């Protein structure tokens, strides 16, 4: 009987502690990036629409803008001489055919490369944009051309200092209300937060993991987020086989004033399902497909 009483006392103490922690926790700060939203579900063009046009190029973003997307999604590196450029891979070979790593070159050296050389819509049968003058794109050029667009900027693995230069570029063009910054690299993302505390960020890999695990046991309310969005894969293969997206997960995120966006989704049936669940954004390589889905709702 004494053991049962001790157990009950311990459970009561634990429950009290968890309640107190939940009362002390706070929701995420609102991000101007998300307000006013053009739609309930943001149409996010992954790399500008990488299955339609050569990704992470000015050409792709020009086409995405004409299509009427809500957000430009892009990947950034910084050159040897401090220019922030768009490129998904750390190396140049897959897209330009040139050897070497992006960050080992100056921007003037990158300018001579064909950024669409090896883009193909049909597994190598054709290369329709090869030799069309599509160059490696600077982030600055997009800020100048599209000052009213929203931007999802992913910091790729960087051996050159990038957090402060990226923060400075965002502030130079007064884009801090139009940008959200992401990275799979926790250290880089935290470094950016210190450099630009007024710019929205998505959850880091560790932060996503923590939120997902706590949400599975109903304790995500204990979190006081330093981020404004949870950007998660729709495919469990990208999350160690763990299913993340569900109506409950989205409700838990919304309870903390967090947006939920998923990547990289091209299937219209799944788009419709997640939109019905209340998802806040879909990152897609086929923005034309998502636009058709949204238009049909």
Order of alpha helices (4+ residues) and beta strands (2+ residues): alpha-beta-alpha-beta-beta-alpha-alpha-alpha-beta-alpha-beta-alpha-beta-alpha-beta-alpha-beta-alpha-beta-alpha
